[in-house]
Amino acid sequence: MIPVFFHLGPVTVYSFGVMAAAALVSACYVVYRLLRTRGVSFEFAYELLFVAGIGGFVGARIYYLLQHWSSVRGDLFHNAFSGAGFTWYGGLIGGFICVALWSRVRHVPVGLMANAAGPGVAIGYAVGRIGCLLSGDGDYGSPTRSFIGIAFPHGTVPTPPGVKVWPTPPMETVTMLIVCWVLYRMAKRAQPGWYVWGWFMVLAGAERFLIEFIRRNPVVFLGLRTPQWESVASVIVGIGIILATRDREPVEVALEAARAPARGGTGGTMAMRDTRNAGGRTGDA
């Protein structure tokens, strides 16, 4: 394992940090590729990179603090700004909220952005798990005698001598790359607003629910772990979104708003049109 890539004088470059940045860039690039055919500028992709990074970091930290409140409340300031303690669902919620709010500011339909965000978040998760593998940060699985078991003797959270564990990070990377491919093909076609995001919540929730059976997290209720209960909620909400949106008309846009405003200007406007009926209803789905 490679917890540290290299040192630049007093600065230590950690593998997890590099892959977290790569995950964010990968996610925003996929979103940009899906939206650029609708007129979204590269400047808007830069903006997404910034707001998603800030929102994801803050959300992941806050969620972690809430989950571990009893152990962190004694020194809340130190724990809030330490280098450890992030959660996937917290980062997802925080990043998505910020992206949705910024999309509103820039007059990009949030439903359309959500459809593009589905495959984007999936590839971001896949790349991020490579960072977990390289750093050996404890996100690996429980002990196993399987031939695919690996050890992390020099990881950030090292495994005991001679003990091999389930390699859950690369397993999740492969699975989420497949999810990304499926959702990307879906999002390239005109879809009702939020429809692809609903499928992301179902597929990502199912993946996380299943992988938790061989991870190290403790059981909390009815034989399930905390991430599994979160995954159940994700699947339920995702199914609700799919059922609520699947019969809506696909949303297509003629986009000028998501371009960088001209100097002294206020940006463009967006004309939305239905792909089935050019004279049909308009609006954000």
C-alpha positions in Angstrom: 0.0 0.0 0.0 1.1 3.6 -0.6 -0.4 5.9 2.1 2.1 8.7 1.1 3.0 9.4 -2.5 5.9 11.8 -1.9 7.2 14.7 0.1 7.7 18.3 -1.1 9.8 19.7 1.6 7.6 20.0 4.7 4.5 19.1 2.6 3.3 15.5 2.6 1.3 14.4 -0.4 -1.1 11.6 0.7 -2.5 9.1 -1.8 -6.0 9.4 -0.4 -6.0 13.2 -0.9 -4.8 12.9 -4.5 -7.4 10.3 -5.3 -10.1 12.4 -3.6 -9.2 15.3 -5.9 -9.1 13.0 -8.9 -12.6 11.7 -7.9 -14.0 15.2 -7.8 -12.5 16.1 -11.2 -13.7 12.8 -12.7 -17.2 13.4 -11.5 -17.4 17.0 -12.8 -15.9 16.0 -16.1 -18.6 13.3 -16.6 -21.3 15.8 -15.7 -19.8 18.4 -18.1 -19.7 15.8 -21.0 -23.4 15.1 -20.5 -24.4 18.8 -20.4 -22.1 20.3 -22.9 -24.3 19.2 -25.8 -27.0 21.4 -24.2 -24.8 24.5 -24.3 -23.1 24.3 -20.9 -19.7 26.1 -21.0 -16.4 24.8 -19.5 -16.6 27.7 -17.1 -19.7 26.2 -15.6 -17.8 22.9 -15.1 -15.2 24.8 -13.2 -17.8 26.3 -11.0 -19.3 22.8 -10.3 -15.9 21.5 -9.4 -15.6 24.3 -6.7 -19.0 24.1 -5.2 -19.1 20.3 -5.2 -15.8 20.1 -3.5 -16.7 22.6 -0.8 -20.1 21.0 -0.2 -18.8 17.5 -0.2 -16.1 18.2 2.2 -18.3 20.1 4.7 -21.1 17.6 4.4 -18.8 14.6 4.9 -17.3 16.2 8.0 -20.6 17.3 9.5 -22.2 13.9 9.0 -19.2 12.2 10.6 -19.4 14.5 13.6 -23.1 13.7 14.1 -22.5 10.0 13.8 -19.7 10.1 16.4 -21.1 12.9 18.6 -20.5 11.1 21.9 -16.8 10.7 21.2 -16.1 14.1 19.5 -18.1 16.6 21.5 -15.4 16.9 24.2 -13.1 18.5 21.7 -15.4 19.6 18.9 -13.1 22.2 17.4 -10.1 19.9 17.0 -12.3 17.1 15.6 -14.0 19.4 13.1 -10.7 20.5 11.6 -8.7 17.3 11.9 -7.5 15.4 8.8 -9.6 12.3 9.5 -13.3 11.5 9.7 -15.4 11.7 6.5 -18.5 9.8 5.5 -19.7 8.9 2.0 -23.4 9.8 2.5 -22.5 13.1 4.2 -20.3 14.1 1.3 -23.0 13.0 -1.2 -25.7 15.1 0.5 -23.5 18.2 1.0 -22.1 18.1 -2.5 -25.4 17.6 -4.1 -27.1 20.4 -2.1 -24.4 22.9 -3.2 -24.5 21.8 -6.8 -28.3 22.1 -6.8 -28.2 25.6 -5.3 -25.6 26.7 -7.7 -27.6 25.3 -10.6 -30.5 27.4 -9.5 -28.3 30.5 -9.4 -27.1 29.8 -12.9 -30.6 28.9 -14.1 -29.8 25.3 -15.0 -32.8 23.0 -14.3 -32.0 21.0 -11.2 -33.8 18.0 -12.5 -31.5 18.0 -15.6 -28.4 18.5 -13.4 -29.5 15.6 -11.2 -29.7 13.3 -14.2 -26.1 14.2 -15.2 -24.9 14.0 -11.6 -25.9 10.3 -11.3 -23.1 8.8 -13.5 -20.8 11.6 -12.3 -21.1 10.7 -8.6 -20.8 7.0 -9.5 -17.4 7.5 -11.2 -16.3 9.8 -8.4 -17.1 7.1 -5.9 -15.2 4.5 -8.0 -12.1 6.7 -8.2 -12.3 7.6 -4.5 -12.2 4.0 -3.5 -8.9 3.6 -5.2 -7.6 6.1 -2.6 -9.0 3.9 0.1 -7.1 1.0 -1.3 -3.8 2.9 -1.6 -3.9 4.4 1.8 -5.3 1.3 3.7 -7.5 3.6 5.6 -9.7 1.0 7.3 -12.4 0.8 4.7 -11.4 -2.7 3.8 -13.4 -5.7 4.7 -13.5 -8.2 7.5 -10.8 -11.0 7.8 -11.0 -13.7 5.2 -9.2 -16.8 4.0 -10.3 -16.3 0.4 -7.6 -16.3 -2.3 -8.5 -12.7 -3.1 -7.8 -11.5 0.4 -5.1 -8.9 0.9 -3.3 -7.4 3.8 -2.6 -3.8 4.7 0.4 -4.1 7.1 1.6 -0.5 6.2 -1.8 1.1 5.8 -3.1 4.1 7.7 -5.1 1.6 9.6 -2.9 -1.5 9.4 -4.2 -5.0 9.5 -2.8 -7.4 12.1 0.3 -9.4 11.1 -0.6 -12.4 8.9 -4.3 -11.3 8.6 -5.9 -10.9 5.2 -9.2 -9.0 4.6 -11.8 -8.7 1.9 -10.5 -6.1 -0.7 -13.8 -4.2 -0.6 -12.4 -0.9 -2.1 -11.4 -2.4 -5.5 -14.6 -4.4 -5.5 -16.6 -1.2 -5.1 -14.5 0.5 -7.7 -15.4 -2.1 -10.3 -19.0 -2.2 -9.4 -19.5 1.6 -9.5 -17.7 1.8 -12.8 -20.4 -0.5 -14.2 -23.1 1.6 -12.5 -21.5 4.7 -14.1 -21.6 3.1 -17.6 -25.2 2.1 -17.2 -26.3 5.6 -16.0 -24.2 7.4 -18.5 -25.9 5.6 -21.4 -29.2 6.4 -19.8 -28.4 10.1 -19.2 -27.3 10.6 -22.8 -30.9 10.2 -23.9 -33.6 12.8 -23.0 -35.1 11.7 -19.7 -37.6 13.1 -17.2 -36.0 15.3 -14.6 -34.5 13.4 -11.7 -35.2 10.0 -13.4 -31.6 9.0 -13.8 -30.7 10.2 -10.3 -33.4 7.9 -8.9 -31.7 5.0 -10.6 -28.4 6.1 -9.1 -29.9 6.0 -5.6 -31.2 2.5 -6.2 -28.1 1.1 -7.7 -25.6 2.8 -5.4 -27.7 1.9 -2.4 -27.9 -1.8 -3.4 -24.2 -1.9 -4.0 -23.4 -0.4 -0.6 -26.0 -2.6 1.2 -24.4 -5.8 -0.2 -20.8 -4.9 0.3 -21.4 -4.1 4.0 -21.9 -7.8 4.7 -18.2 -8.3 4.3 -17.0 -5.0 5.8 -15.9 -4.2 9.4 -18.6 -1.8 10.5 -20.5 -3.0 13.6 -24.1 -4.3 13.5 -26.5 -1.8 15.0 -30.0 -3.1 14.5 -31.7 -6.2 13.2 -28.4 -7.6 12.0 -27.7 -4.7 9.8 -25.0 -2.0 9.9 -25.5 1.8 9.9 -24.5 2.1 6.2 -27.0 -0.6 5.3 -29.8 1.2 6.9 -28.7 4.3 5.0 -28.7 2.2 1.8 -32.2 1.0 2.5 -33.3 4.6 2.7 -31.5 5.4 -0.5 -33.1 2.6 -2.4 -36.6 3.5 -1.1 -36.2 7.2 -2.0 -34.7 6.2 -5.4 -37.7 3.9 -6.2 -40.0 6.7 -5.2 -38.3 9.2 -7.6 -38.4 6.7 -10.4 -42.1 6.0 -9.9 -42.9 9.7 -9.6 -41.0 10.7 -12.7 -41.1 7.8 -15.2 -44.3 8.9 -16.9 -43.3 12.6 -17.2 -42.2 13.9 -20.5 -38.5 14.1 -21.1 -36.9 17.4 -20.5 -34.6 18.9 -23.1 -33.2 22.4 -23.0 -31.8 25.0 -25.2 -29.2 26.4 -22.9 -27.6 29.8 -22.9 -27.8 30.5 -19.2 -25.0 28.3 -18.0 -22.3 30.3 -19.8 -20.1 32.8 -18.2 -21.9 36.1 -18.1 -20.5 38.8 -20.4 -18.7 41.7 -18.7 -21.4 44.0 -17.4 -24.1 41.5 -18.3 -26.3 39.3 -16.2 -26.0 36.0 -18.1 -28.3 34.5 -20.7 -31.7 32.9 -20.5 -32.9 29.4 -20.9 -35.6 28.2 -23.1 -36.9 24.8 -22.2 -38.7 22.5 -24.6 -40.3 19.1 -24.5 -38.6 16.6 -26.8 -41.9 14.9 -27.6 -43.9 18.0 -28.4 -42.2 21.3 -29.2 -45.4 23.1 -28.3 -46.0 21.3 -25.1 -45.5 22.3 -21.5 -42.3 23.9 -20.3 -40.6 24.1 -16.9 -38.2 22.4 -14.6 -39.0 18.8 -14.0 
